[in-house]
Amino acid sequence: MTATVPLGRETELAHLVQALHRVRDSGVVVVLVTGPRGVGRSTLLTAVGEQHTGPVCRAVGAPWETHHAGAVLAQLAGAPSLPPDPLDAAAQLRSRVADPQAVTLLVVDDAHHADLHSLQVLATLRRHHSDAPVCVLLAAPSGPGHGGSPEVLELLAGVPDRRVVLEPLDGDALVRLALARGIAVAPWVVEPLHRHTGGLPGAAMALFEELPRATWSDPHPELPAPAVVAARVAERLPGLPPDARRLVEAACVLEDERSLALAARLAGVEDVWPAVDSATRAGLLTLRGPAGAHEVGPPD
């Protein structure tokens, strides 16, 4: 079976495969793959697992299992439960998954939704069983508004030995992504597509699937938000305080100038910082730029 190489991620994939090769000499390594929502973290994790020749154990964090202690460990170890004490659990995890003849890859996607106990055990494995031939590959989105308890986010920030940050793709990579789906994007559509999606392959793939093929040769293509983005915004926007909601709506219609001051005037918001805080925590607004010259806009 031929392993998949994600378009535009050849360098990152090679970096992660090299990290796996070094585990035999260095012992436990924890790597965090991060980047904005829709940037292709899960696709990269799948590709690493396909290229790895040793054992691969996979788990996915789920928001409804965040408070279920050991939910991720149960997926990795193939056991209903491990001891509640992190030291004992780490020892048992090693005995269950570590192969003395090969490097074991433990993959945890959506690690920001992992339960705290499982991440504590993985951190303990790294500290107390550092000679084990194990690579722990975690993936979590960057930026606020994605969920996860403060304790989990703190572990994700402090435990990894290395980080791989995925950046958005350029226009040429999006064209190649479309061609892989049998879609030809006209040259005049490339720039609007890249600007609209921010170079995020997840958003581009969603549009390739949701829109008629004629869209990609239209001289003036209408590019809506992908359905999943529209649904997420429709769910979160009504829960914001009125000032925060108006600020988000104002920021999302600005194009050439996206200053916070202009968005606040357009929204009629005087006390702007509580509104900014609420909107960014909900994942509906981003704040960029230096103090005194902040710019605001949608997160994707």
C-alpha atoms as one frame of an Amber mdcrd trajectory, in Angstrom:
protein
   0.000   0.000   0.000   1.363   3.414  -0.977   1.449   5.934   1.861  -0.393
   9.202   1.360   1.645  12.419   1.236  -0.611  15.429   1.957  -0.302  18.148
  -0.678   1.868  20.995   0.566   2.948  19.119   3.703   5.958  17.242   2.407
   8.394  19.097   4.690   6.317  18.632   7.846   5.770  14.942   7.092   9.502
  14.379   6.597  10.219  16.198   9.889   7.823  13.953  11.815   9.104  10.762
  10.210  12.661  11.766  11.142  11.525  12.366  14.724  10.164   8.818  14.791
  13.474   7.444  13.570  15.330   9.195  16.393  13.129   7.743  19.143  15.074
   4.472  19.197  18.133   6.395  20.442  16.494   9.203  22.425  13.555   7.447
  24.128  10.107   8.952  24.603   9.407  12.000  22.454   6.225  14.080  22.573
   5.386  16.182  19.502   2.494  18.639  19.161   1.074  19.365  15.696  -0.867
  22.593  15.729  -2.286  25.280  13.472  -5.647  26.903  12.734  -8.836  24.902
  12.377  -9.014  23.299   8.930  -5.270  23.483   8.261  -4.919  19.705   7.868
  -3.677  18.361  11.199  -5.667  15.118  11.017  -4.569  14.459   7.436  -0.923
  14.839   8.440  -1.364  12.510  11.423  -2.868   9.865   9.155   0.064  10.174
   6.760   2.603   9.765   9.575   0.832   6.626  10.764   0.848   5.200   7.231
   4.589   5.765   6.868   5.459   4.306  10.274   6.565   0.675  10.159   6.048
  -0.055  13.855   2.935  -0.339  16.042   0.464   2.554  15.867  -2.143   3.227
  18.571  -4.726   5.917  17.844  -7.140   7.974  19.919  -9.368  10.972  19.315
 -10.417  13.408  22.025 -14.148  14.132  22.109 -15.805  17.031  23.962 -18.401
  14.704  25.511 -15.601  12.528  26.952 -13.457  15.360  28.324 -14.594  14.682
  31.892 -14.421  10.881  31.583 -11.083  10.013  33.194  -9.048   7.651  31.047
 -11.156   7.964  27.881  -8.132   8.553  25.653  -6.017   5.939  27.441  -8.721
   3.336  26.839  -8.433   3.974  23.106  -4.640   3.861  23.110  -4.190   0.825
  25.343  -7.180  -1.161  24.123  -8.296  -1.632  27.711 -11.423  -0.388  29.481
  -9.435   1.232  32.264  -5.997   1.767  33.740  -5.163   2.555  37.382  -6.248
   5.992  38.624  -2.743   6.807  39.857  -0.742   8.359  36.975   2.471   6.567
  37.956   0.824   3.148  37.969  -1.128   3.930  34.820   2.017   5.054  32.972
   3.785   1.815  33.919   0.864  -0.269  32.681   0.564   1.802  29.509   4.207
   1.123  28.737   3.775  -2.604  29.275   0.717  -2.675  27.009   1.930  -0.590
  24.065   5.749  -0.473  24.067   7.423  -2.935  21.706  11.081  -3.657  22.555
  11.746  -4.433  18.895  10.184  -1.328  17.354   9.143   2.255  17.992   5.492
   2.585  19.048   3.555   5.603  17.796   0.778   6.930  20.036  -1.462   9.343
  18.108  -3.978  11.591  19.884  -5.998  13.777  17.545  -8.092  16.657  18.918
  -5.974  16.477  22.051  -7.557  19.693  23.358 -10.651  17.550  24.024  -8.676
  14.801  25.758  -9.440  14.070  29.388  -6.964  15.481  31.879  -6.079  12.104
  33.417  -4.994  10.637  30.075  -2.704  13.576  29.331  -1.256  13.389  32.840
  -0.433   9.721  32.266   1.246  10.491  28.932   3.271  13.235  30.636   4.239
  10.777  33.380   5.262   8.219  30.754   7.636  10.786  29.320   9.161  11.668
  32.702   9.356   8.256  34.389   9.818   5.954  31.391  11.982   8.148  29.219
  13.876   5.146  27.811  10.737   3.626  26.263  10.754   3.517  22.430   7.556
   5.561  22.173   6.617   8.656  20.185   3.524  10.529  21.365   2.029  12.594
  18.546  -0.600  15.106  19.699  -2.700  17.407  17.517  -4.678  20.438  18.649
  -5.826  23.684  17.008  -4.110  26.964  17.744  -5.907  30.060  19.003  -8.840
  30.527  21.389 -12.420  29.365  21.110 -11.778  25.655  20.484 -12.641  24.301
  23.918 -10.476  22.415  26.353 -10.072  22.949  30.072  -7.312  25.274  31.330
  -5.500  22.278  32.857  -5.537  20.376  29.554  -4.379  23.412  27.585  -1.584
  23.979  30.093  -0.346  20.408  29.616  -0.492  20.741  25.846   1.634  23.869
  26.131   4.206  22.394  28.497   4.600  18.677  27.809   5.668  18.488  24.116
   9.364  18.334  23.315   8.742  19.683  19.821   6.069  21.548  17.907   5.138
  21.406  14.267   3.085  24.453  13.269   1.089  24.019  10.065   0.680  27.182
   8.020  -2.056  27.791   5.416  -1.359  26.656   1.858  -0.566  28.972  -1.044
  -2.767  29.328  -4.105  -0.808  26.800  -6.181  -1.285  24.141  -3.512  -5.042
  24.801  -3.460  -5.115  24.321  -7.240  -3.318  20.988  -6.858  -5.769  20.050
  -4.111  -8.658  20.723  -6.489  -7.034  18.759  -9.315  -6.700  15.773  -6.991
 -10.506  15.929  -6.709 -10.919  16.162 -10.467 -11.723  19.896 -10.346 -10.031
  22.469 -12.580  -9.879  25.914 -10.972  -9.673  28.721 -13.524  -6.695  31.070
 -13.056  -8.939  34.039 -12.226 -10.612  32.085  -9.414  -7.379  31.139  -7.610
  -6.843  34.466  -5.847 -10.489  34.819  -4.660 -10.431  31.196  -3.473  -7.190
  31.708  -1.561  -8.364  34.971  -0.025 -11.765  33.532   0.922 -10.415  30.347
   2.524  -7.258  31.889   3.961  -5.348  28.999   2.385  -6.963  26.467   4.732
  -7.244  23.135   2.916 -10.206  22.036   5.048 -12.249  25.055   3.974 -11.220
  24.662   0.337 -12.092  20.953   0.318 -15.503  21.705   1.801 -16.227  24.232
  -0.939 -15.040  21.808  -3.636 -17.587  19.306  -2.339 -20.466  21.717  -1.676
 -20.434  24.043  -4.707 -21.335  23.288  -8.347 -18.384  22.639 -10.622 -19.337
  25.641 -12.737 -18.296  27.829  -9.797 -14.612  27.180 -10.509 -14.749  28.734
 -13.987 -17.166  31.570 -13.189 -15.689  35.040 -13.874 -17.294  36.292 -10.638
 -17.650  33.277  -8.353 -19.884  33.511  -5.289 -18.045  31.757  -2.467 -20.095
  31.244   0.698 -18.834  29.992   4.015 -18.565  26.199   4.163 -21.643  24.637
   5.744 -19.795  23.584   8.894 -18.511  27.133   9.459 -21.961  28.630   8.911
 -23.466  26.156  11.372 -20.786  26.879  13.989 -21.314  30.634  13.739 -25.109
  30.268  13.831 -24.768  28.244  17.019 -22.350  30.548  18.837 -23.372  34.038
  17.736 -26.752  34.189  19.573 -25.028  33.299  22.849 -22.818  36.407  22.822
 -23.645  39.562  24.793 -25.251  42.187  22.517 -22.127  44.357  22.276 -19.950
  41.376  21.372 -22.423  40.185  18.761 -22.584  43.586  17.083 -18.786  43.833
  17.129 -18.430  40.444  15.416 -20.986  41.411  12.775 -19.211  44.728  12.145
 -15.754  43.136  11.931 -16.983  40.571   9.418 -18.255  43.138   6.897 -15.110
  45.268   6.903 -12.716  44.667   4.018 -10.016  47.255   3.327  -9.714  48.692
   6.830 -10.254  46.336   9.732  -9.201  48.494  12.645 -10.767  47.757  16.008
 -11.697  51.429  16.353 -13.639  51.401  13.072 -15.398  48.127  13.933 -16.381
  49.510  17.348 -17.789  52.714  15.794 -19.704  50.722  13.189 -21.125  48.466
  15.901 -21.906  51.327  18.276 -19.849  49.728  21.038 -18.243  52.090  23.562
 -16.784  49.653  26.107 -14.960  47.570  23.528 -12.702  45.259  25.542 -15.383
  43.149  27.261 -16.943  42.654  23.830 -13.588  41.659  22.335 -12.976  39.205
  25.180 -16.372  37.521  24.758 -16.049  37.280  20.981 -12.503  35.892  20.989
 -13.306  33.314  23.673 -16.217  32.147  21.516 -13.855  31.744  18.572 -15.731
  34.288  16.449 -13.157  37.090  16.368  -9.407  37.466  16.156  -7.355  40.428
  17.337  -4.073  41.235  15.611  -1.517  43.989  15.491   0.308  46.096  18.096
  -1.324  47.968  20.953  -2.998  51.105  19.685  -3.335  49.727  16.147  -5.337
  46.561  16.641  -7.082  44.931  13.710 -10.046  42.589  14.053 -11.612  40.025
  11.770 -13.167  36.574  11.610 -10.889  33.720  12.699 -11.075  31.970   9.312
